Amino acid sequence: MNNDVKGYVYLVLVSLIWGSAYPIIKILENYVSPIYVALLRSLIGGLIIFFIWRKIVYGFKETIAGLLNNALFLIFLNLGIMYSKNPSLAAVLVYTQPIFVVILSKLYLKINITLFQYIGIIIGFIGILLTNASSIGFSLGLIFSLLSGISWAMGTVYFVKNMHDSDIIALNSYMSLISVPFIAFFIPLSNYFIINIKSLILILYATAIIQAAAWLLWFYAVRIVGPIKSSAIVMLTPAVSFIFTIYLIKVIPSLLQIIGSSIALIGSIMSQLGYRKK
C-alpha cells in the first residue's frame, strides 16, 4: 500500500470513528456525566498519546491552546450531546467550526476573506438557523454544540498564530493532560458515575479509540495527504454520525434537520476554500 492510499485509509477510519463518537457518547452519558466523560477522554487519551510518542511540548501558550482546543471544546461538546435528542445534529454544529475559523482569521490573523467564503459563511449561518429551528426553538444542546465549534475555531486560530511550528502530536498530549484539572473544576455541575461492564467498554472506546487512536491517525494522515484534503474528507463526519445515530440509538432525523444540516455543512466547506493573505 503506497503512502497516499494509506493516508486516505487513515482518513476514512478517522471519519468513521469520529462519526460514531456522537451516538456512543450519548449512550455513555446514561452512565457517566458529560464532565467525567471529558475528563476521562483528556486524561486517558493524553496518557496514551504520550506513552506512544514519548514526547511532550508545554508552556503558557500551549496551556491556552489546550483550554480552547480540548478542555472547553470537550465540555461544550459533551453537554451538547447530552442535551440534544439527536446527537448527529451536535456533530453538524461542531463542524461549522471552519465558518468561525474564517471570521476569526480575518480579525486576528489579518487574512482577507474572499467573496466565495463570504457566501459560504452566509449559507452556513442559514443552515445553523434551520438546524436549530428543526429542534423546535433553540435547543440547549445545539447551543452547547455551537459553542464547542466556536471554542475549537478559537483554538485553531490561536494555534496557527502562536504554535504552527510545534510538534503537534506532543502538543496534543500536553493539551489533553493540562485540561484535566480545568475540567475537574466543573464536576459539581454534573456529577454521576455508574460502573458496569457496558459503561467500562464505552469508556474504553471513548478514550482509547476516539480520543487517542483517531487523533494519531489524523496526524499521520495530514502528514501524508496534507491538511486541505484531510479537512475536506473529515467533513463527512456529520453524515457518518447520522448513520451511526440511526443504527445505534434509532433516532431518525426530520426532513428539516437533514436540509438544515446539509446547508450548514455546505457553508462550512465553502468557507474553508480560497484563503488569501494580505
C-alpha positions as CSV (number, residue, x, y, z in Angstrom):
1,M,0.0,0.0,0.0
2,N,1.5,3.3,-1.1
3,N,1.6,6.3,1.2
4,D,-1.3,8.2,-0.5
5,V,-3.6,5.2,-0.2
6,K,-2.6,4.7,3.4
7,G,-3.3,8.4,4.2
8,Y,-6.8,8.1,2.7
9,V,-7.5,4.9,4.6
10,Y,-6.5,6.7,7.8
11,L,-8.9,9.5,7.0
12,V,-11.8,7.1,6.3
13,L,-11.1,5.4,9.7
14,V,-11.0,8.8,11.4
15,S,-14.3,9.8,9.8
16,L,-15.9,6.5,10.9
17,I,-14.5,6.8,14.5
18,W,-15.4,10.4,15.0
19,G,-18.8,9.9,13.3
20,S,-19.6,7.1,15.8
21,A,-18.4,9.2,18.7
22,Y,-21.6,11.3,19.0
23,P,-24.2,8.5,19.5
24,I,-21.7,6.4,21.5
25,I,-21.1,9.3,23.9
26,K,-24.8,9.9,24.1
27,I,-25.2,6.3,25.3
28,L,-22.2,6.6,27.6
29,E,-23.8,9.7,29.2
30,N,-26.6,7.5,30.6
31,Y,-23.9,6.1,33.0
32,V,-21.2,8.8,33.2
33,S,-21.8,12.6,33.4
34,P,-20.6,14.7,30.4
35,I,-17.9,16.3,32.6
36,Y,-16.5,13.0,33.7
37,V,-16.5,11.9,30.0
38,A,-14.5,15.0,29.1
39,L,-12.1,14.4,32.0
40,L,-11.5,10.7,31.2
41,R,-11.0,11.4,27.5
42,S,-8.4,14.1,28.3
43,L,-6.6,12.0,31.0
44,I,-6.5,8.6,29.4
45,G,-6.3,9.8,25.8
46,G,-3.4,12.2,26.7
47,L,-1.5,9.5,28.5
48,I,-1.9,7.0,25.6
49,I,-0.6,9.6,23.1
50,F,2.3,10.5,25.5
51,F,3.4,6.8,26.0
52,I,3.3,6.2,22.3
53,W,5.0,9.4,21.2
54,R,7.4,9.7,24.2
55,K,7.5,13.5,23.8
56,I,5.6,16.5,25.2
57,V,5.5,20.2,24.4
58,Y,4.5,22.6,27.2
59,G,4.3,26.2,28.1
60,F,1.9,29.1,28.8
61,K,0.8,29.4,25.1
62,E,0.4,25.7,24.9
63,T,-1.8,25.8,28.0
64,I,-4.1,28.4,26.5
65,A,-4.3,26.3,23.3
66,G,-5.2,23.2,25.5
67,L,-8.0,25.0,27.3
68,L,-9.5,26.2,24.0
69,N,-8.9,23.1,21.8
70,N,-9.5,20.4,24.4
71,A,-11.0,21.4,27.7
72,L,-13.7,23.9,26.7
73,F,-14.2,22.0,23.4
74,L,-15.0,18.7,25.2
75,I,-17.1,20.3,28.0
76,F,-19.3,22.0,25.5
77,L,-19.3,19.0,23.1
78,N,-20.4,16.5,25.8
79,L,-23.0,18.9,27.2
80,G,-24.3,19.5,23.6
81,I,-24.6,15.7,23.1
82,M,-26.4,15.2,26.4
83,Y,-29.0,17.9,25.8
84,S,-29.5,17.0,22.1
85,K,-32.2,14.5,21.3
86,N,-30.3,13.7,18.1
87,P,-26.5,13.7,18.7
88,S,-25.8,13.8,15.0
89,L,-27.2,17.4,15.0
90,A,-24.5,18.2,17.6
91,A,-21.9,16.9,15.1
92,V,-23.2,19.2,12.4
93,L,-22.9,22.3,14.6
94,V,-19.5,21.3,15.8
95,Y,-18.3,21.0,12.2
96,T,-19.4,24.6,11.5
97,Q,-16.0,25.3,13.0
98,P,-14.5,26.4,9.6
99,I,-17.0,29.2,9.4
100,F,-15.8,30.7,12.7
101,V,-12.1,30.0,11.8
102,V,-12.6,32.2,8.7
103,I,-14.2,35.0,10.7
104,L,-11.6,34.9,13.4
105,S,-8.8,34.6,10.9
106,K,-10.0,37.9,9.4
107,L,-10.0,39.6,12.8
108,Y,-6.9,38.0,14.4
109,L,-4.6,36.8,11.6
110,K,-5.5,39.6,9.1
111,I,-6.4,37.1,6.4
112,N,-8.7,38.5,3.7
113,I,-12.0,36.7,3.2
114,T,-12.9,36.0,-0.4
115,L,-16.4,36.6,-1.9
116,F,-16.8,32.8,-2.1
117,Q,-16.0,32.5,1.6
118,Y,-18.5,35.3,2.5
119,I,-21.2,33.4,0.6
120,G,-20.2,30.2,2.5
121,I,-20.5,32.0,5.8
122,I,-24.0,33.3,5.0
123,I,-25.1,29.8,3.7
124,G,-23.6,28.2,6.9
125,F,-25.5,30.5,9.2
126,I,-28.7,29.9,7.3
127,G,-28.1,26.1,7.8
128,I,-27.4,26.7,11.5
129,L,-30.7,28.6,11.9
130,L,-32.6,25.9,10.1
131,T,-30.9,23.1,12.2
132,N,-31.9,24.9,15.4
133,A,-35.4,25.7,14.2
134,S,-35.8,22.0,13.4
135,S,-35.5,21.3,17.1
136,I,-38.5,23.5,18.0
137,G,-36.8,26.6,19.2
138,F,-33.2,27.0,20.1
139,S,-32.2,23.7,21.8
140,L,-29.8,24.0,24.7
141,G,-27.9,21.0,23.3
142,L,-27.4,22.7,19.9
143,I,-26.3,25.9,21.6
144,F,-23.6,24.0,23.6
145,S,-22.6,22.2,20.3
146,L,-22.2,25.5,18.6
147,L,-20.1,26.8,21.5
148,S,-17.9,23.7,21.1
149,G,-17.3,24.6,17.4
150,I,-16.5,28.2,18.3
151,S,-14.1,27.1,21.0
152,W,-12.4,24.7,18.5
153,A,-12.2,27.6,16.0
154,M,-10.6,29.9,18.6
155,G,-8.1,27.2,19.5
156,T,-7.3,26.6,15.8
157,V,-6.6,30.3,15.1
158,Y,-4.6,30.7,18.3
159,F,-2.5,27.6,17.3
160,V,-1.8,29.0,13.8
161,K,-0.8,32.3,15.3
162,N,1.4,31.1,18.1
163,M,2.5,27.5,17.7
164,H,2.3,26.4,14.0
165,D,5.9,25.0,14.1
166,S,5.3,22.8,17.2
167,D,5.4,19.1,17.3
168,I,1.6,18.7,17.0
169,I,1.4,15.2,18.5
170,A,3.5,16.1,21.5
171,L,1.4,19.3,21.8
172,N,-1.9,17.3,21.7
173,S,-0.7,15.1,24.5
174,Y,0.0,18.2,26.7
175,M,-3.2,19.9,25.7
176,S,-5.2,16.8,26.8
177,L,-3.3,16.4,30.1
178,I,-3.3,20.1,31.1
179,S,-7.1,20.1,30.5
180,V,-7.7,17.6,33.3
181,P,-7.6,19.9,36.4
182,F,-9.6,22.6,34.5
183,I,-12.3,20.1,33.6
184,A,-12.3,18.7,37.1
185,F,-13.3,22.1,38.4
186,F,-16.7,21.6,36.7
187,I,-17.5,18.2,38.1
188,P,-20.1,19.6,40.6
189,L,-22.2,20.8,37.7
190,S,-22.8,17.2,36.5
191,N,-21.7,14.5,38.9
192,Y,-22.7,10.9,38.4
193,F,-20.7,7.8,37.5
194,I,-22.2,4.3,37.2
195,I,-19.7,1.5,36.8
196,N,-20.7,-1.7,34.9
197,I,-19.4,-3.7,32.0
198,K,-21.2,-1.6,29.4
199,S,-20.0,1.7,30.8
200,L,-16.4,0.4,31.0
201,I,-16.5,-0.7,27.4
202,L,-17.9,2.6,26.3
203,I,-15.3,4.5,28.3
204,L,-12.5,2.4,26.8
205,Y,-13.8,3.2,23.3
206,A,-14.2,6.9,24.1
207,T,-10.7,7.3,25.5
208,A,-8.5,4.9,23.6
209,I,-10.2,4.9,20.2
210,I,-12.0,8.3,19.9
211,Q,-9.5,10.4,21.8
212,A,-6.2,8.7,21.2
213,A,-6.2,6.4,18.2
214,A,-8.3,8.7,15.9
215,W,-6.1,11.7,16.7
216,L,-3.0,9.7,15.9
217,L,-4.5,8.5,12.6
218,W,-5.5,12.1,11.8
219,F,-2.0,13.5,12.4
220,Y,-0.4,10.7,10.3
221,A,-2.9,11.3,7.5
222,V,-2.3,15.1,7.5
223,R,1.4,14.4,7.1
224,I,0.7,12.1,4.1
225,V,-2.2,13.8,2.3
226,G,-1.9,17.4,3.6
227,P,-4.3,19.5,5.7
228,I,-6.6,20.8,3.0
229,K,-7.6,17.4,1.6
230,S,-7.7,15.9,5.1
231,S,-10.0,18.6,6.4
232,A,-12.3,18.2,3.4
233,I,-12.6,14.4,3.9
234,V,-13.3,14.5,7.6
235,M,-16.2,17.0,6.9
236,L,-18.0,13.7,6.1
237,T,-18.1,13.0,9.8
238,P,-21.5,14.5,10.5
239,A,-23.0,12.5,7.7
240,V,-21.4,9.3,9.2
241,S,-22.8,10.4,12.5
242,F,-26.4,10.4,11.1
243,I,-25.9,6.8,10.0
244,F,-24.5,5.7,13.4
245,T,-27.2,7.6,15.3
246,I,-30.0,5.8,13.3
247,Y,-28.3,2.4,13.8
248,L,-27.3,2.7,17.4
249,I,-30.0,4.8,19.1
250,K,-32.8,4.6,16.5
251,V,-33.2,8.4,16.1
252,I,-34.2,9.4,12.6
253,P,-33.7,13.0,11.5
254,S,-36.6,15.0,10.2
255,L,-36.6,16.4,6.7
256,L,-35.9,19.9,8.1
257,Q,-33.0,18.6,10.1
258,I,-31.5,17.0,7.0
259,I,-31.9,20.1,4.9
260,G,-30.6,22.5,7.6
261,S,-27.6,20.2,8.3
262,S,-26.8,19.8,4.6
263,I,-26.9,23.6,4.1
264,A,-24.7,24.2,7.2
265,L,-22.1,21.7,6.0
266,I,-22.1,23.2,2.5
267,G,-21.4,26.6,4.0
268,S,-18.6,25.2,6.2
269,I,-16.9,23.5,3.2
270,M,-17.2,26.7,1.1
271,S,-15.7,28.8,4.0
272,Q,-12.6,26.6,4.0
273,L,-11.7,27.3,0.4
274,G,-9.7,30.1,-1.1
275,Y,-7.7,31.7,1.8
276,R,-5.8,34.8,0.6
277,K,-3.4,36.7,2.9
278,K,-2.9,40.5,2.8
